[in-house]
Amino acid sequence: MPEAVRLRKRRSLRGYSYPLIFASMYKALQLLAKDNVQLLIWVPRLAQAVLAAFADVKLYSLVQHLENSETAKFVFFCQLCSWFTWYSCTRTLTNTMETILSIFALSYYPIKGSKMGNSCKYLALVALAIVIRPTAVIPWMPLVFSHFLQEHRKTDLILYNCIPVGLVTVGTSLIIDRVFFGEWVLVQLNFLKFNVLQNLGTFYGSHPWHWYFTQGLPVVLGPHLPFFIHGCALAPRRFRVLLLAVIWTVLLYSTLSHKEFRFIYPVLPFCMIFCGYSLKYLKAWKKTAASFLLLSNLVPALYTGLVHQRGTLDVMSHIQQLCNHSQQSQAFVFILMPCHSTPFYSHVHCPLKMRFLQCPPDLTGNASYVDEADVFYSNPLGWLNKEFYNDTLLPSHLILFNVLEQEISSFLALRDYEKTATVFHTHVPQGRVGSHISIYRRKTEMNYP
């Protein structure tokens, strides 16, 4: 194992609590339906979708309780129309679970005028979200602080709610991670140190400070953006704390160099409340605005969900076929693509030998460090010839974007590889990412599919 990978492992940046949920699902499904691989692939996403649906209903119930059924209906409509919600809600990312738990927590948060507030329940859900993804603390900081200021019995809140909830959730997380890491480790603290204090996420790319204001939030909101701005001026004063949470989150994330759309997904439901108010007060333009929102979100939702960059998922079905081959144990799949482009064993439920280009961040302070993926792309042909100097080391299958084919064509021809399939990926190829994914099989190895 490379030194950088060993160091990253010792840093313990991710906890086992969230993966344990899906591992339990896999274990149960393997006992109930051993040969149904498609079930193993789809059930985690279906479970995530069901949770997202319950969260949407919770959002509707919250607004209905605080305002009325009409306002709740428009907030619910805006939430369901959001193209980014469609795109993200069934993905088993920690950001998605963070968003779902934030909605559940919000339904118990003591917003002024709410009789459904329950300090213990909302704090427990926030704590769970932080265990799963420590950055969940960011949007909840102004909300929890506001609750503390308006609470008359502050000491009771801390002693009988915050401390017990914190001890139970953090204690449970510590025990789970102790079992799997084999040592006591607080992964949430390591995660915040790595991504916030040390800002080592810049290894995966950096953006200007204003990116979330000029691109991130406008793209995530999409056609909802003008309705959000309009709704901010119309929403009751008690909802200003939610607006404060949105602004605070975007501002704080803006101080970090590495930025992604999914990072601000947890505040999207907060924004939908303001969009719903906007739609409610449009009066004569209400039907036109609703039709615009539905149609303008439908196109990007369907395109990004069903067409755009789908090749990295579709190619896994071709790889999974090797599991049914009699010589599976001798197969070796090498994914020559930017690291983490494809799923891995979550879509290949068999002991198939697979490898992809590594890109672990440098934790040694080496200024000249270059990860394996960058070394490969700097000279693909030279890297392949050096890595596979002996034919016995060659993979039985190579997976690569079509933009790489011409550059390594001599290697493919000399080592007797033939293209067996081409999978569509995107209409907008960029840099290392091509429009199609090519699957190559070594003819001299064996008669693989």
N, C-alpha and C positions, 0 to 999 in steps of 0.2 A: 504494500500500500504506500503511495507517495507520501512524503512528509507533510505536505500541506493538507492532505486529506485526513491524516491522523490527527493533526492539530485541530482541524475543524470539528472532528468527532469529539475531541476532548473538550471543546468549548461548550458542547451541549446546548445548541441554540434553539432546538425544537423539543417540545415535550411529547410524551407518549399518550397523553390523555385523549386527544382527538383521534389519532390513528387507531387507538384501541377500540373505538366505537366501530370502525369499519372492519378491523381485524375480527371482532366478535361476530359481525354480520357474515364475513367470509367463512368463519368456522361453523356457524349454524347452517349456512347454505350448503357447505360441503357435506355436512352430515345428512341434510335433507335431499339435496339434488347434486350428487357427486359429478355427474357428467354434463350438467347444464352450465357451460361456461358463460353463455350469454346472460344467464340469470346473475352470475357472479359479477358481471360487468355492469349490468343495468340497475340492480337493486340499490347500491349506494346512491346513485343519482336519483332514483325514484324516492328514496327516503329523504334526500335533501329537498326534492321538489314538494313532498308532502309537508315537511316542516315549513318551507317557504309559503305554501298555501295557508297554513295555520297562522303564520305571522301576518299575512295580508288581512286575514279575517280579524286578527287582534287589533290591527291598525284601524280597521273600519269600526270595531266595537269601541275603541278608545275615543275616536272623534264623535261617534254617535252619543256616547255618554257625556262628553264635555260640551258638545254643541247640540246637534240634532241630526236626524236621519238624512236630511237633504245634503248637509255639509259632508257627512260621512260618505254619502254616495259619490260625491265628486272627488273626494280624496282617494277613495277606493278605485274609482275609474282612472285617475291619474297614475296611481301605483300600478295598476294592471296594464296601462298603456306604455309604461316606460320601457324603451327598447333595451336599456342597460340592465334592467331587472330581469327581463326575458333572457338576456344573454348570460347573466351571472347566477341566477337563483338556483339552478340545478347543478352547478359546478361544485365539486367537493373541495373547495378552497377554504382555508381558515377565515378569509375575508367574508365569505358567504355565511358561514356559521356565526361569525361576529355580528353581521347585519341582522340575522334572524333573532339572535339572543337580545340584541339591542331593541328590536321592536317589542319582544315579549317584556323586556325590562321596562320600556316606556309605558306599557299598558298598566303597570303597577306604580309608576313614578308619581309622587304627590304633586302634580301640577295644580296650581291654584284653582279651586272650584271643583276639583275631582274628589269624589267620595270613594273611589276605588284604590286610592293610594295605599300601598303596603310596603313599608320601608324594608322589611326583612326579605320579601320576595324579590323586589327590584334589585336590591343590593346583592342578593345571591346570584341572580341572573347576570348582573354586571361582572361579579367576581368570576363566574364561570366563563364568560366571554374573555376576560383578561387571562385566565388560565389557558384557553385555547389560542388566543392571539393577544399578546401583551399590549399591543397598540390600541386595544379597545379602551384603554384607560383615557386616551386622548379626548374623544368626544364626550366622555362622561365626566371629565373633570369639572367643567362649568356647571353641569347639571347637579352633581353631588354637592358642590360648593354652594350652589343656590339653595338646595334643600337644607343644608346645614344652617345657612343664614336665616331661613324662614322658620326653622324648627324651634319651638319654645323650649323643649326639653333636650338640649344639646348633649348633655352628659349621658342621658339614657340612650340617645341615638348611637353614641359611640360605644358605650359599655354593653348594651343589650342587642345591638344590631350589627354595627360595623365590625367590632372585634370578633364576636362569635362566627359571623359569616366568613370573615377573612381567614380565621384559624382553620375552619372546616374545609374550605375550598383549597387554600394553599397547602394545608396538611395532606389532603387527599392527593393533590398533584405531586407533592414531594414523595409520597409513598409509592405512587405509580411509577414515577421516574426512577426511584431508588431500585425498584424491582428490575426494571429493564436496563438502566445504565449500570447497575451494580455499585453505585455510590450515591451519596447524598448530593443533590445538585438542584439549584433554583434556576430553572431554564428561563423563566420570565425575566429575571434580572439580567441573565446573560444575553437574552434577546435584545433588551433595551440598551444595554451597553454596546453591543455590536452595531445595531442599526441607528441608534440615536446619539449616544455619547461619543462613540468612535467613528460613526458615520461611514462604516466600511461597506455599506450598500452601494457606494459610488463605483465599486468594482464592476457592477452590473449596468452602469450607465449613469449619466448625470444630466440634469436639465436646469435651465435658468430658474431663479427664485419665483418668477411670476407664472410659471407653467400651469399651475392649478387654476389660476384666475383667467388666463388667456386661452388655455386649451383643456385642461383636466376637467374642471367643473362644467364648462360649456358643452363638452362632448358627452359627459355622463348624463347631464340633464337633457341634452339634445333639444328637441322642439319644445320641451317644457320650460326652457330658460326664461322667455318673456313672461310666462305665467308665474314663475317663481318670483321674479322681481316685482311683478304687480301684486302678488299675494302677500309679499312681505309688508306692504303698506296697508293691507286690509285686515290681516289676521289680528285677533284680539291680543291685548297686551300680555296676557299670561303665556302666550306662545313665543314671546321674544327670547326666552331662555333656550328654545330650540334653535332659533336663528343664531344666537350667540354660540351655541355648540357647533353649528355649521361653519361659521366664520373662524372660530377658534381652531377647529380641526384643519381647515384649509391653510390658515396662517402657520400653524405649527408644522404641518407637513411641508410647507413651502421652504422652511429653514433647512430641510434635508435635501441633499443633492439628488439622490435617486428617487424618482417619482414614477408612479404608475396609476392608471385610471382606477384599478380595483382598490387602491388604498383608501379612497374617499367614498367607496360604495356604502359603508355603514351609515353615512349621513344622508344618503339619498331618500330614504323614507321620511326623514325630517322635512326635507325639501318638498315632498309630495303633499304634505299638509298645507303648505303655503300655496302650492299650485291648485289644490282643491278649492281654497278660498277664492282664488282669482277666478276660477271657472264658475263658481257659484254666483258671483256678483257681476258677471258679464251681461246678464239679462238678455237683450235682443240678439247678441252675438253668441249666446251660449251653445246652440246646436252647431253653428258653424265652427266654433272653436273646438268643440268636442270631436267633430268629424276630422278637423285638421290634425288634432293630437293623435287620433286613432290611426289615420292613414299615414301620417308622416313618421310615426314610430313603427308601424307594421313593416315597412320596407326594410329599414336597417335591422330590425329584430329578426326577420326571416332570413335576410342575407347573411348576417353575422352568425346566426344560430345554425343555419343549414348548409351554407355554401362556402363562405369565406374561411380559408385556412382549415378546411376539414380533412385535408390529406393526411395529417399527422395522426388522426384517429382512424381513418379508413385503412391506412397501411398496417395497422395492428391486427386486423382480421387476417391479412395475408401471413403475417408472422405467426399468429396463433394456430394456423393450419399445420405448422411444423410439429405442434404438440401431438397430433394424431398420426405422425409418421413413425414407422417401425424403427427408424434409426435416429430418433429424436435425441438420444444421448450424445450423438456425434455432431449434432448441428451446432453452429456458432454464428450468431447474428451480430453484425457490427453496424451500428447506426452512425454513419458519417455525416452528421448534421449538427448545427449549432446545439450546444448542450441543453438538455431538458426540452427538446423540441417535441418529443413524443411521450406518451405514457410509457410505463415500463411493465412490471409484473401485475399491475392492477388490471391489465388487459390481456395478459398471457399467464394463465393460471396453470403453469406446469414448470418443472425444473429445466427450462431451456436456457442454454448458455447465451447470454446477451451482453453487449458492451456498448457504451456510447462515449463520445468525446467528453472529457472532464473539464470543468471550469470552476474549481473551488477557489474562493478568495485567498489571497496571501495573508497569513497570520503571523509571519515571521519578521516582517519589517524589511523584506528584501525589495529594494527599489526597482530592481531589474526583472522582477518576477513576471513570467508570461504563462498563462494557463495552457493546458494541452490543446484545447480547441483553437486558440489563437496561433499556437505553434503549427498546428496542422494546416490552417487556412493560409498561413504565410508561404507555405510550399507544400501543397497537398501531395504531389507526385513524389517528391523527395522523402516526405514523412512516411508514406506508405511503403516505399522501397526499403527504408531503414527499419521500420517497425516489423515488416513481414519479410525479412531477409531469407527466411527458410519457408519453403512451401508447406511444411507441416504446421506452421503457425497461421496459415491463411484461414479467414472465416469462410463458412460455407455460403453465407448470404451477406450482401452489402445493401444497405438502405441509404439513399442519398438524394439530394435535390438535383434536378436536371441541369442546373447552372454549373454543377461540378463535373459533369460527364466529360466534356471536351478536354478539360485540364488533366484528367486522369485516364483518358481513353487508352493510352499505351499500357498502363498497368492492368487495366481490365482485359485487354486483348492478350497480353503476354501471360497473365495468370489464368486465362481460359474462363473468364466470366461471361455469362450471357444474360441479357435483360429478359426477365420473365413477366414483368408487369409494370404498368405506369399508372399512377394514381393522381388525380387532380388535387391541387392544393389551394391555389389562389389566383385571382385575376390580376392581382397587383404584386408581382414579384419584386423584391428589393434585396440588393446586396447578396448575402449568402443564401437567402430564401428564394427558391425558384417557384415557377408556376405549377410544376408537377414533381412528384416523388417517384424515383425509379428503384425497382427492386432487381438486384442482380444475384444470380446463382452460379456457383462454380461447377462447370460441367464435369470436370474430372473427379469430383468428390464422390457423388452418389446421386441416385435418381430421386432427388427431393422434389416436392411439388413447387 
